[in-house]
Amino acid sequence: GHLDLAAAERLLGPRTRVVAVSQLSNVLGTWQPLAELAALVRARSPAWLVVDGAQGAVHGRHRPADFDADFYVFSGHKLYA
Ligand SMILES: Cc1ncc(COP(=O)(O)O)c(C=O)c1O
């Protein structure tokens, strides 16, 4: 349930435009290593990093700047919107 960062590093390149990843798996309950992934994305590609916070947003307070996300998205109904 964790990202394979070595595989991610191999997949990223100058033609990668978007990397989308969930922050917290709703199936396994695993938090992804977003800061480490963001560092790889920045080093190896011009891609935007899109983080799905649908689960993460309701399990604690987060500062997207801490993991260098370009977009942090979640559905409002998870927060009783
Ligand atoms: C990580 C994650 N992303 C997206 C969704 C989908 O959210 P929605 O039901 O608002 O479409 C869920 C739903 O539980 C989720 O856990």
PDB file of the backbone (N, CA, C, O) and the ligand in Angstrom, with CONECT records:
HET    LIG  A 101      16
ATOM      1  N   GLY A   1       0.781  -1.224   0.000  1.00  0.00           N
ATOM      2  CA  GLY A   1       0.000   0.000   0.000  1.00  0.00           C
ATOM      3  C   GLY A   1       0.815   1.277   0.000  1.00  0.00           C
ATOM      4  O   GLY A   1       0.257   2.375  -0.019  1.00  0.00           O
ATOM      5  N   HIS A   2       2.120   1.143   0.021  1.00  0.00           N
ATOM      6  CA  HIS A   2       2.955   2.353  -0.034  1.00  0.00           C
ATOM      7  C   HIS A   2       3.510   2.558  -1.438  1.00  0.00           C
ATOM      8  O   HIS A   2       3.740   1.600  -2.177  1.00  0.00           O
ATOM      9  N   LEU A   3       3.720   3.807  -1.789  1.00  0.00           N
ATOM     10  CA  LEU A   3       4.345   4.107  -3.075  1.00  0.00           C
ATOM     11  C   LEU A   3       5.743   3.520  -3.138  1.00  0.00           C
ATOM     12  O   LEU A   3       6.486   3.533  -2.156  1.00  0.00           O
ATOM     13  N   ASP A   4       6.089   3.004  -4.316  1.00  0.00           N
ATOM     14  CA  ASP A   4       7.444   2.544  -4.576  1.00  0.00           C
ATOM     15  C   ASP A   4       8.203   3.746  -5.150  1.00  0.00           C
ATOM     16  O   ASP A   4       8.111   4.044  -6.341  1.00  0.00           O
ATOM     17  N   LEU A   5       8.936   4.413  -4.298  1.00  0.00           N
ATOM     18  CA  LEU A   5       9.590   5.655  -4.731  1.00  0.00           C
ATOM     19  C   LEU A   5      10.652   5.404  -5.793  1.00  0.00           C
ATOM     20  O   LEU A   5      10.885   6.257  -6.650  1.00  0.00           O
ATOM     21  N   ALA A   6      11.297   4.245  -5.745  1.00  0.00           N
ATOM     22  CA  ALA A   6      12.301   3.929  -6.773  1.00  0.00           C
ATOM     23  C   ALA A   6      11.621   3.783  -8.134  1.00  0.00           C
ATOM     24  O   ALA A   6      12.146   4.241  -9.149  1.00  0.00           O
ATOM     25  N   ALA A   7      10.450   3.142  -8.149  1.00  0.00           N
ATOM     26  CA  ALA A   7       9.707   3.007  -9.401  1.00  0.00           C
ATOM     27  C   ALA A   7       9.217   4.374  -9.874  1.00  0.00           C
ATOM     28  O   ALA A   7       9.259   4.676 -11.067  1.00  0.00           O
ATOM     29  N   ALA A   8       8.754   5.194  -8.937  1.00  0.00           N
ATOM     30  CA  ALA A   8       8.294   6.535  -9.306  1.00  0.00           C
ATOM     31  C   ALA A   8       9.426   7.334  -9.932  1.00  0.00           C
ATOM     32  O   ALA A   8       9.234   8.054 -10.911  1.00  0.00           O
ATOM     33  N   GLU A   9      10.594   7.194  -9.356  1.00  0.00           N
ATOM     34  CA  GLU A   9      11.751   7.923  -9.892  1.00  0.00           C
ATOM     35  C   GLU A   9      12.037   7.504 -11.331  1.00  0.00           C
ATOM     36  O   GLU A   9      12.369   8.334 -12.177  1.00  0.00           O
ATOM     37  N   ARG A  10      11.905   6.208 -11.594  1.00  0.00           N
ATOM     38  CA  ARG A  10      12.151   5.719 -12.960  1.00  0.00           C
ATOM     39  C   ARG A  10      11.093   6.225 -13.939  1.00  0.00           C
ATOM     40  O   ARG A  10      11.400   6.489 -15.101  1.00  0.00           O
ATOM     41  N   LEU A  11       9.852   6.362 -13.476  1.00  0.00           N
ATOM     42  CA  LEU A  11       8.761   6.760 -14.359  1.00  0.00           C
ATOM     43  C   LEU A  11       8.757   8.255 -14.670  1.00  0.00           C
ATOM     44  O   LEU A  11       8.302   8.667 -15.737  1.00  0.00           O
ATOM     45  N   LEU A  12       9.256   9.053 -13.754  1.00  0.00           N
ATOM     46  CA  LEU A  12       9.221  10.505 -13.945  1.00  0.00           C
ATOM     47  C   LEU A  12      10.235  10.936 -14.981  1.00  0.00           C
ATOM     48  O   LEU A  12      11.334  10.386 -15.058  1.00  0.00           O
ATOM     49  N   GLY A  13       9.857  11.937 -15.788  1.00  0.00           N
ATOM     50  CA  GLY A  13      10.782  12.434 -16.794  1.00  0.00           C
ATOM     51  C   GLY A  13      10.336  13.784 -17.304  1.00  0.00           C
ATOM     52  O   GLY A  13       9.343  14.333 -16.827  1.00  0.00           O
ATOM     53  N   PRO A  14      11.053  14.324 -18.261  1.00  0.00           N
ATOM     54  CA  PRO A  14      10.736  15.669 -18.768  1.00  0.00           C
ATOM     55  C   PRO A  14       9.383  15.765 -19.462  1.00  0.00           C
ATOM     56  O   PRO A  14       8.858  16.863 -19.649  1.00  0.00           O
ATOM     57  N   ARG A  15       8.816  14.627 -19.845  1.00  0.00           N
ATOM     58  CA  ARG A  15       7.495  14.659 -20.496  1.00  0.00           C
ATOM     59  C   ARG A  15       6.353  14.423 -19.514  1.00  0.00           C
ATOM     60  O   ARG A  15       5.192  14.466 -19.919  1.00  0.00           O
ATOM     61  N   THR A  16       6.638  14.178 -18.254  1.00  0.00           N
ATOM     62  CA  THR A  16       5.587  13.975 -17.248  1.00  0.00           C
ATOM     63  C   THR A  16       4.942  15.325 -16.939  1.00  0.00           C
ATOM     64  O   THR A  16       5.633  16.287 -16.603  1.00  0.00           O
ATOM     65  N   ARG A  17       3.623  15.391 -17.055  1.00  0.00           N
ATOM     66  CA  ARG A  17       2.939  16.675 -16.869  1.00  0.00           C
ATOM     67  C   ARG A  17       2.154  16.743 -15.561  1.00  0.00           C
ATOM     68  O   ARG A  17       2.057  17.808 -14.951  1.00  0.00           O
ATOM     69  N   VAL A  18       1.601  15.622 -15.133  1.00  0.00           N
ATOM     70  CA  VAL A  18       0.793  15.609 -13.914  1.00  0.00           C
ATOM     71  C   VAL A  18       1.097  14.335 -13.134  1.00  0.00           C
ATOM     72  O   VAL A  18       1.150  13.243 -13.701  1.00  0.00           O
ATOM     73  N   VAL A  19       1.291  14.486 -11.846  1.00  0.00           N
ATOM     74  CA  VAL A  19       1.387  13.334 -10.945  1.00  0.00           C
ATOM     75  C   VAL A  19       0.258  13.487  -9.939  1.00  0.00           C
ATOM     76  O   VAL A  19       0.193  14.479  -9.213  1.00  0.00           O
ATOM     77  N   ALA A  20      -0.626  12.507  -9.901  1.00  0.00           N
ATOM     78  CA  ALA A  20      -1.766  12.564  -8.981  1.00  0.00           C
ATOM     79  C   ALA A  20      -1.674  11.388  -8.021  1.00  0.00           C
ATOM     80  O   ALA A  20      -1.427  10.255  -8.433  1.00  0.00           O
ATOM     81  N   VAL A  21      -1.873  11.664  -6.752  1.00  0.00           N
ATOM     82  CA  VAL A  21      -1.707  10.626  -5.739  1.00  0.00           C
ATOM     83  C   VAL A  21      -2.642  10.913  -4.571  1.00  0.00           C
ATOM     84  O   VAL A  21      -2.909  12.069  -4.243  1.00  0.00           O
ATOM     85  N   SER A  22      -3.132   9.853  -3.952  1.00  0.00           N
ATOM     86  CA  SER A  22      -3.935  10.069  -2.756  1.00  0.00           C
ATOM     87  C   SER A  22      -3.008  10.232  -1.552  1.00  0.00           C
ATOM     88  O   SER A  22      -1.956   9.598  -1.469  1.00  0.00           O
ATOM     89  N   GLN A  23      -3.410  11.078  -0.643  1.00  0.00           N
ATOM     90  CA  GLN A  23      -2.606  11.319   0.569  1.00  0.00           C
ATOM     91  C   GLN A  23      -2.718  10.156   1.544  1.00  0.00           C
ATOM     92  O   GLN A  23      -1.741   9.736   2.164  1.00  0.00           O
ATOM     93  N   LEU A  24      -3.939   9.652   1.658  1.00  0.00           N
ATOM     94  CA  LEU A  24      -4.244   8.599   2.626  1.00  0.00           C
ATOM     95  C   LEU A  24      -5.199   7.619   1.965  1.00  0.00           C
ATOM     96  O   LEU A  24      -6.260   8.009   1.478  1.00  0.00           O
ATOM     97  N   SER A  25      -4.823   6.351   1.947  1.00  0.00           N
ATOM     98  CA  SER A  25      -5.672   5.333   1.328  1.00  0.00           C
ATOM     99  C   SER A  25      -6.892   5.054   2.186  1.00  0.00           C
ATOM    100  O   SER A  25      -6.777   4.827   3.391  1.00  0.00           O
ATOM    101  N   ASN A  26      -8.071   5.072   1.553  1.00  0.00           N
ATOM    102  CA  ASN A  26      -9.284   4.744   2.301  1.00  0.00           C
ATOM    103  C   ASN A  26      -9.435   3.238   2.487  1.00  0.00           C
ATOM    104  O   ASN A  26     -10.265   2.794   3.281  1.00  0.00           O
ATOM    105  N   VAL A  27      -8.649   2.454   1.771  1.00  0.00           N
ATOM    106  CA  VAL A  27      -8.724   0.993   1.877  1.00  0.00           C
ATOM    107  C   VAL A  27      -7.718   0.477   2.905  1.00  0.00           C
ATOM    108  O   VAL A  27      -8.050  -0.348   3.756  1.00  0.00           O
ATOM    109  N   LEU A  28      -6.494   0.971   2.812  1.00  0.00           N
ATOM    110  CA  LEU A  28      -5.427   0.430   3.655  1.00  0.00           C
ATOM    111  C   LEU A  28      -5.060   1.318   4.842  1.00  0.00           C
ATOM    112  O   LEU A  28      -4.409   0.869   5.785  1.00  0.00           O
ATOM    113  N   GLY A  29      -5.481   2.576   4.787  1.00  0.00           N
ATOM    114  CA  GLY A  29      -5.133   3.484   5.880  1.00  0.00           C
ATOM    115  C   GLY A  29      -3.680   3.919   5.857  1.00  0.00           C
ATOM    116  O   GLY A  29      -3.150   4.364   6.875  1.00  0.00           O
ATOM    117  N   THR A  30      -3.037   3.797   4.723  1.00  0.00           N
ATOM    118  CA  THR A  30      -1.618   4.170   4.650  1.00  0.00           C
ATOM    119  C   THR A  30      -1.462   5.602   4.142  1.00  0.00           C
ATOM    120  O   THR A  30      -2.128   6.026   3.198  1.00  0.00           O
ATOM    121  N   TRP A  31      -0.569   6.325   4.795  1.00  0.00           N
ATOM    122  CA  TRP A  31      -0.213   7.686   4.378  1.00  0.00           C
ATOM    123  C   TRP A  31       0.944   7.581   3.388  1.00  0.00           C
ATOM    124  O   TRP A  31       1.902   6.841   3.613  1.00  0.00           O
ATOM    125  N   GLN A  32       0.847   8.313   2.317  1.00  0.00           N
ATOM    126  CA  GLN A  32       1.915   8.254   1.321  1.00  0.00           C
ATOM    127  C   GLN A  32       3.032   9.245   1.655  1.00  0.00           C
ATOM    128  O   GLN A  32       2.789  10.276   2.282  1.00  0.00           O
ATOM    129  N   PRO A  33       4.241   8.927   1.237  1.00  0.00           N
ATOM    130  CA  PRO A  33       5.397   9.797   1.522  1.00  0.00           C
ATOM    131  C   PRO A  33       5.429  10.987   0.559  1.00  0.00           C
ATOM    132  O   PRO A  33       6.232  11.028  -0.373  1.00  0.00           O
ATOM    133  N   LEU A  34       4.541  11.949   0.803  1.00  0.00           N
ATOM    134  CA  LEU A  34       4.344  13.026  -0.170  1.00  0.00           C
ATOM    135  C   LEU A  34       5.550  13.941  -0.305  1.00  0.00           C
ATOM    136  O   LEU A  34       5.884  14.363  -1.412  1.00  0.00           O
ATOM    137  N   ALA A  35       6.196  14.248   0.786  1.00  0.00           N
ATOM    138  CA  ALA A  35       7.346  15.153   0.695  1.00  0.00           C
ATOM    139  C   ALA A  35       8.454  14.515  -0.152  1.00  0.00           C
ATOM    140  O   ALA A  35       9.092  15.182  -0.967  1.00  0.00           O
ATOM    141  N   GLU A  36       8.665  13.225   0.057  1.00  0.00           N
ATOM    142  CA  GLU A  36       9.704  12.524  -0.720  1.00  0.00           C
ATOM    143  C   GLU A  36       9.304  12.447  -2.193  1.00  0.00           C
ATOM    144  O   GLU A  36      10.131  12.639  -3.085  1.00  0.00           O
ATOM    145  N   LEU A  37       8.021  12.162  -2.433  1.00  0.00           N
ATOM    146  CA  LEU A  37       7.550  12.106  -3.821  1.00  0.00           C
ATOM    147  C   LEU A  37       7.683  13.480  -4.480  1.00  0.00           C
ATOM    148  O   LEU A  37       8.136  13.583  -5.620  1.00  0.00           O
ATOM    149  N   ALA A  38       7.292  14.521  -3.770  1.00  0.00           N
ATOM    150  CA  ALA A  38       7.375  15.875  -4.332  1.00  0.00           C
ATOM    151  C   ALA A  38       8.818  16.218  -4.701  1.00  0.00           C
ATOM    152  O   ALA A  38       9.071  16.842  -5.731  1.00  0.00           O
ATOM    153  N   ALA A  39       9.749  15.810  -3.860  1.00  0.00           N
ATOM    154  CA  ALA A  39      11.155  16.104  -4.163  1.00  0.00           C
ATOM    155  C   ALA A  39      11.573  15.420  -5.467  1.00  0.00           C
ATOM    156  O   ALA A  39      12.300  16.000  -6.273  1.00  0.00           O
ATOM    157  N   LEU A  40      11.110  14.189  -5.664  1.00  0.00           N
ATOM    158  CA  LEU A  40      11.423  13.483  -6.912  1.00  0.00           C
ATOM    159  C   LEU A  40      10.778  14.172  -8.106  1.00  0.00           C
ATOM    160  O   LEU A  40      11.411  14.362  -9.146  1.00  0.00           O
ATOM    161  N   VAL A  41       9.499  14.548  -7.943  1.00  0.00           N
ATOM    162  CA  VAL A  41       8.782  15.218  -9.034  1.00  0.00           C
ATOM    163  C   VAL A  41       9.517  16.487  -9.430  1.00  0.00           C
ATOM    164  O   VAL A  41       9.734  16.743 -10.615  1.00  0.00           O
ATOM    165  N   ARG A  42       9.899  17.278  -8.441  1.00  0.00           N
ATOM    166  CA  ARG A  42      10.590  18.552  -8.729  1.00  0.00           C
ATOM    167  C   ARG A  42      11.937  18.320  -9.403  1.00  0.00           C
ATOM    168  O   ARG A  42      12.333  19.066 -10.298  1.00  0.00           O
ATOM    169  N   ALA A  43      12.625  17.290  -8.967  1.00  0.00           N
ATOM    170  CA  ALA A  43      13.972  17.053  -9.496  1.00  0.00           C
ATOM    171  C   ALA A  43      13.956  16.495 -10.914  1.00  0.00           C
ATOM    172  O   ALA A  43      14.875  16.743 -11.695  1.00  0.00           O
ATOM    173  N   ARG A  44      12.909  15.742 -11.242  1.00  0.00           N
ATOM    174  CA  ARG A  44      12.964  14.969 -12.492  1.00  0.00           C
ATOM    175  C   ARG A  44      11.971  15.387 -13.560  1.00  0.00           C
ATOM    176  O   ARG A  44      12.051  14.903 -14.688  1.00  0.00           O
ATOM    177  N   SER A  45      11.033  16.275 -13.237  1.00  0.00           N
ATOM    178  CA  SER A  45      10.005  16.590 -14.229  1.00  0.00           C
ATOM    179  C   SER A  45       9.465  17.996 -14.002  1.00  0.00           C
ATOM    180  O   SER A  45       9.702  18.606 -12.960  1.00  0.00           O
ATOM    181  N   PRO A  46       8.732  18.502 -15.002  1.00  0.00           N
ATOM    182  CA  PRO A  46       8.046  19.788 -14.834  1.00  0.00           C
ATOM    183  C   PRO A  46       6.602  19.589 -14.352  1.00  0.00           C
ATOM    184  O   PRO A  46       5.799  20.520 -14.414  1.00  0.00           O
ATOM    185  N   ALA A  47       6.270  18.397 -13.877  1.00  0.00           N
ATOM    186  CA  ALA A  47       4.875  18.031 -13.612  1.00  0.00           C
ATOM    187  C   ALA A  47       4.271  18.801 -12.443  1.00  0.00           C
ATOM    188  O   ALA A  47       4.965  19.243 -11.528  1.00  0.00           O
ATOM    189  N   TRP A  48       2.954  18.943 -12.512  1.00  0.00           N
ATOM    190  CA  TRP A  48       2.189  19.413 -11.369  1.00  0.00           C
ATOM    191  C   TRP A  48       1.942  18.224 -10.453  1.00  0.00           C
ATOM    192  O   TRP A  48       1.705  17.107 -10.913  1.00  0.00           O
ATOM    193  N   LEU A  49       2.001  18.476  -9.171  1.00  0.00           N
ATOM    194  CA  LEU A  49       1.696  17.431  -8.191  1.00  0.00           C
ATOM    195  C   LEU A  49       0.301  17.696  -7.610  1.00  0.00           C
ATOM    196  O   LEU A  49       0.064  18.707  -6.950  1.00  0.00           O
ATOM    197  N   VAL A  50      -0.603  16.764  -7.875  1.00  0.00           N
ATOM    198  CA  VAL A  50      -1.994  16.879  -7.421  1.00  0.00           C
ATOM    199  C   VAL A  50      -2.204  15.852  -6.306  1.00  0.00           C
ATOM    200  O   VAL A  50      -2.026  14.653  -6.518  1.00  0.00           O
ATOM    201  N   VAL A  51      -2.579  16.321  -5.137  1.00  0.00           N
ATOM    202  CA  VAL A  51      -2.768  15.417  -4.000  1.00  0.00           C
ATOM    203  C   VAL A  51      -4.265  15.319  -3.683  1.00  0.00           C
ATOM    204  O   VAL A  51      -4.935  16.326  -3.453  1.00  0.00           O
ATOM    205  N   ASP A  52      -4.760  14.100  -3.676  1.00  0.00           N
ATOM    206  CA  ASP A  52      -6.143  13.815  -3.311  1.00  0.00           C
ATOM    207  C   ASP A  52      -6.208  13.691  -1.787  1.00  0.00           C
ATOM    208  O   ASP A  52      -5.740  12.713  -1.203  1.00  0.00           O
ATOM    209  N   GLY A  53      -6.796  14.700  -1.168  1.00  0.00           N
ATOM    210  CA  GLY A  53      -6.876  14.706   0.289  1.00  0.00           C
ATOM    211  C   GLY A  53      -8.236  14.281   0.818  1.00  0.00           C
ATOM    212  O   GLY A  53      -8.593  14.619   1.946  1.00  0.00           O
ATOM    213  N   ALA A  54      -9.013  13.533   0.006  1.00  0.00           N
ATOM    214  CA  ALA A  54     -10.382  13.173   0.409  1.00  0.00           C
ATOM    215  C   ALA A  54     -10.420  12.473   1.762  1.00  0.00           C
ATOM    216  O   ALA A  54     -11.347  12.675   2.547  1.00  0.00           O
ATOM    217  N   GLN A  55      -9.425  11.664   2.026  1.00  0.00           N
ATOM    218  CA  GLN A  55      -9.352  11.009   3.345  1.00  0.00           C
ATOM    219  C   GLN A  55      -8.450  11.797   4.290  1.00  0.00           C
ATOM    220  O   GLN A  55      -8.769  11.967   5.467  1.00  0.00           O
ATOM    221  N   GLY A  56      -7.331  12.270   3.771  1.00  0.00           N
ATOM    222  CA  GLY A  56      -6.358  12.954   4.625  1.00  0.00           C
ATOM    223  C   GLY A  56      -6.915  14.199   5.282  1.00  0.00           C
ATOM    224  O   GLY A  56      -6.594  14.499   6.432  1.00  0.00           O
ATOM    225  N   ALA A  57      -7.767  14.940   4.537  1.00  0.00           N
ATOM    226  CA  ALA A  57      -8.266  16.218   5.062  1.00  0.00           C
ATOM    227  C   ALA A  57      -9.069  16.051   6.341  1.00  0.00           C
ATOM    228  O   ALA A  57      -9.135  16.963   7.165  1.00  0.00           O
ATOM    229  N   VAL A  58      -9.681  14.877   6.505  1.00  0.00           N
ATOM    230  CA  VAL A  58     -10.520  14.684   7.690  1.00  0.00           C
ATOM    231  C   VAL A  58      -9.776  13.957   8.815  1.00  0.00           C
ATOM    232  O   VAL A  58     -10.351  13.674   9.867  1.00  0.00           O
ATOM    233  N   HIS A  59      -8.506  13.662   8.585  1.00  0.00           N
ATOM    234  CA  HIS A  59      -7.701  12.995   9.619  1.00  0.00           C
ATOM    235  C   HIS A  59      -6.506  13.868   9.964  1.00  0.00           C
ATOM    236  O   HIS A  59      -5.358  13.512   9.699  1.00  0.00           O
ATOM    237  N   GLY A  60      -6.790  14.992  10.545  1.00  0.00           N
ATOM    238  CA  GLY A  60      -5.716  15.861  10.997  1.00  0.00           C
ATOM    239  C   GLY A  60      -5.622  17.121  10.164  1.00  0.00           C
ATOM    240  O   GLY A  60      -6.263  17.259   9.122  1.00  0.00           O
ATOM    241  N   ARG A  61      -4.810  18.028  10.651  1.00  0.00           N
ATOM    242  CA  ARG A  61      -4.602  19.296   9.957  1.00  0.00           C
ATOM    243  C   ARG A  61      -3.340  19.173   9.117  1.00  0.00           C
ATOM    244  O   ARG A  61      -2.331  18.627   9.562  1.00  0.00           O
ATOM    245  N   HIS A  62      -3.413  19.689   7.890  1.00  0.00           N
ATOM    246  CA  HIS A  62      -2.283  19.565   6.975  1.00  0.00           C
ATOM    247  C   HIS A  62      -2.001  20.900   6.323  1.00  0.00           C
ATOM    248  O   HIS A  62      -2.906  21.690   6.057  1.00  0.00           O
ATOM    249  N   ARG A  63      -0.755  21.126   6.077  1.00  0.00           N
ATOM    250  CA  ARG A  63      -0.356  22.313   5.317  1.00  0.00           C
ATOM    251  C   ARG A  63       0.216  21.807   3.999  1.00  0.00           C
ATOM    252  O   ARG A  63       1.334  21.293   3.979  1.00  0.00           O
ATOM    253  N   PRO A  64      -0.527  21.937   2.888  1.00  0.00           N
ATOM    254  CA  PRO A  64      -0.044  21.440   1.609  1.00  0.00           C
ATOM    255  C   PRO A  64       1.364  21.939   1.273  1.00  0.00           C
ATOM    256  O   PRO A  64       2.105  21.263   0.559  1.00  0.00           O
ATOM    257  N   ALA A  65       1.730  23.097   1.774  1.00  0.00           N
ATOM    258  CA  ALA A  65       3.085  23.591   1.504  1.00  0.00           C
ATOM    259  C   ALA A  65       4.144  22.657   2.095  1.00  0.00           C
ATOM    260  O   ALA A  65       5.272  22.609   1.605  1.00  0.00           O
ATOM    261  N   ASP A  66       3.784  21.918   3.142  1.00  0.00           N
ATOM    262  CA  ASP A  66       4.758  21.007   3.762  1.00  0.00           C
ATOM    263  C   ASP A  66       5.156  19.878   2.833  1.00  0.00           C
ATOM    264  O   ASP A  66       6.261  19.345   2.935  1.00  0.00           O
ATOM    265  N   PHE A  67       4.247  19.504   1.913  1.00  0.00           N
ATOM    266  CA  PHE A  67       4.629  18.475   0.960  1.00  0.00           C
ATOM    267  C   PHE A  67       4.643  19.028  -0.459  1.00  0.00           C
ATOM    268  O   PHE A  67       4.595  18.263  -1.423  1.00  0.00           O
ATOM    269  N   ASP A  68       4.707  20.335  -0.594  1.00  0.00           N
ATOM    270  CA  ASP A  68       5.008  20.977  -1.866  1.00  0.00           C
ATOM    271  C   ASP A  68       4.014  20.604  -2.970  1.00  0.00           C
ATOM    272  O   ASP A  68       4.404  20.442  -4.126  1.00  0.00           O
ATOM    273  N   ALA A  69       2.726  20.467  -2.615  1.00  0.00           N
ATOM    274  CA  ALA A  69       1.718  20.135  -3.622  1.00  0.00           C
ATOM    275  C   ALA A  69       1.342  21.381  -4.423  1.00  0.00           C
ATOM    276  O   ALA A  69       1.297  22.488  -3.885  1.00  0.00           O
ATOM    277  N   ASP A  70       1.076  21.188  -5.699  1.00  0.00           N
ATOM    278  CA  ASP A  70       0.547  22.280  -6.512  1.00  0.00           C
ATOM    279  C   ASP A  70      -0.955  22.407  -6.297  1.00  0.00           C
ATOM    280  O   ASP A  70      -1.502  23.509  -6.297  1.00  0.00           O
ATOM    281  N   PHE A  71      -1.614  21.267  -6.115  1.00  0.00           N
ATOM    282  CA  PHE A  71      -3.056  21.241  -5.862  1.00  0.00           C
ATOM    283  C   PHE A  71      -3.336  20.246  -4.747  1.00  0.00           C
ATOM    284  O   PHE A  71      -2.797  19.139  -4.732  1.00  0.00           O
ATOM    285  N   TYR A  72      -4.189  20.657  -3.815  1.00  0.00           N
ATOM    286  CA  TYR A  72      -4.647  19.756  -2.755  1.00  0.00           C
ATOM    287  C   TYR A  72      -6.165  19.752  -2.848  1.00  0.00           C
ATOM    288  O   TYR A  72      -6.805  20.777  -2.613  1.00  0.00           O
ATOM    289  N   VAL A  73      -6.739  18.614  -3.187  1.00  0.00           N
ATOM    290  CA  VAL A  73      -8.173  18.571  -3.488  1.00  0.00           C
ATOM    291  C   VAL A  73      -8.882  17.568  -2.586  1.00  0.00           C
ATOM    292  O   VAL A  73      -8.304  16.564  -2.170  1.00  0.00           O
ATOM    293  N   PHE A  74     -10.142  17.862  -2.295  1.00  0.00           N
ATOM    294  CA  PHE A  74     -10.970  16.916  -1.539  1.00  0.00           C
ATOM    295  C   PHE A  74     -12.417  17.305  -1.742  1.00  0.00           C
ATOM    296  O   PHE A  74     -12.722  18.438  -2.115  1.00  0.00           O
ATOM    297  N   SER A  75     -13.296  16.370  -1.497  1.00  0.00           N
ATOM    298  CA  SER A  75     -14.719  16.642  -1.677  1.00  0.00           C
ATOM    299  C   SER A  75     -15.294  17.216  -0.388  1.00  0.00           C
ATOM    300  O   SER A  75     -15.025  16.726   0.709  1.00  0.00           O
ATOM    301  N   GLY A  76     -16.092  18.269  -0.552  1.00  0.00           N
ATOM    302  CA  GLY A  76     -16.608  18.979   0.604  1.00  0.00           C
ATOM    303  C   GLY A  76     -17.508  18.143   1.494  1.00  0.00           C
ATOM    304  O   GLY A  76     -17.601  18.388   2.697  1.00  0.00           O
ATOM    305  N   HIS A  77     -18.174  17.151   0.901  1.00  0.00           N
ATOM    306  CA  HIS A  77     -19.123  16.400   1.732  1.00  0.00           C
ATOM    307  C   HIS A  77     -18.408  15.570   2.804  1.00  0.00           C
ATOM    308  O   HIS A  77     -19.019  15.175   3.797  1.00  0.00           O
ATOM    309  N   LYS A  78     -17.110  15.307   2.598  1.00  0.00           N
ATOM    310  CA  LYS A  78     -16.361  14.606   3.645  1.00  0.00           C
ATOM    311  C   LYS A  78     -16.187  15.494   4.891  1.00  0.00           C
ATOM    312  O   LYS A  78     -15.902  15.013   5.987  1.00  0.00           O
ATOM    313  N   LEU A  79     -16.369  16.805   4.679  1.00  0.00           N
ATOM    314  CA  LEU A  79     -16.266  17.765   5.783  1.00  0.00           C
ATOM    315  C   LEU A  79     -17.639  18.353   6.097  1.00  0.00           C
ATOM    316  O   LEU A  79     -17.744  19.478   6.584  1.00  0.00           O
ATOM    317  N   TYR A  80     -18.686  17.585   5.816  1.00  0.00           N
ATOM    318  CA  TYR A  80     -20.058  17.975   6.124  1.00  0.00           C
ATOM    319  C   TYR A  80     -20.499  19.223   5.362  1.00  0.00           C
ATOM    320  O   TYR A  80     -21.352  19.970   5.842  1.00  0.00           O
ATOM    321  N   ALA A  81     -19.924  19.458   4.174  1.00  0.00           N
ATOM    322  CA  ALA A  81     -20.351  20.607   3.362  1.00  0.00           C
ATOM    323  C   ALA A  81     -21.732  20.308   2.777  1.00  0.00           C
ATOM    324  O   ALA A  81     -22.291  21.137   2.058  1.00  0.00           O
TER     325      ALA A  81
HETATM  326  C1  LIG A 101      -8.871   8.957  -1.298  1.00  0.00           C
HETATM  327  C2  LIG A 101     -10.236   9.187  -1.908  1.00  0.00           C
HETATM  328  N1  LIG A 101     -10.334   9.918  -3.038  1.00  0.00           N
HETATM  329  C3  LIG A 101     -11.532  10.173  -3.590  1.00  0.00           C
HETATM  330  C4  LIG A 101     -12.698   9.704  -3.040  1.00  0.00           C
HETATM  331  C5  LIG A 101     -13.996  10.026  -3.717  1.00  0.00           C
HETATM  332  O1  LIG A 101     -14.656  10.994  -3.041  1.00  0.00           O
HETATM  333  P1  LIG A 101     -16.146  11.365  -3.442  1.00  0.00           P
HETATM  334  O2  LIG A 101     -17.017  10.351  -2.785  1.00  0.00           O
HETATM  335  O3  LIG A 101     -16.359  12.718  -2.884  1.00  0.00           O
HETATM  336  O4  LIG A 101     -16.234  11.336  -4.927  1.00  0.00           O
HETATM  337  C6  LIG A 101     -12.650   8.954  -1.888  1.00  0.00           C
HETATM  338  C7  LIG A 101     -13.897   8.452  -1.272  1.00  0.00           C
HETATM  339  O5  LIG A 101     -13.953   7.951  -0.208  1.00  0.00           O
HETATM  340  C8  LIG A 101     -11.393   8.687  -1.301  1.00  0.00           C
HETATM  341  O6  LIG A 101     -11.297   7.962  -0.181  1.00  0.00           O
CONECT  326  327
CONECT  327  326  328  340
CONECT  328  327  329
CONECT  329  328  330
CONECT  330  329  331  337
CONECT  331  330  332
CONECT  332  331  333
CONECT  333  332  334  335  336
CONECT  334  333
CONECT  335  333
CONECT  336  333
CONECT  337  330  338  340
CONECT  338  337  339
CONECT  339  338
CONECT  340  327  337  341
CONECT  341  340
END
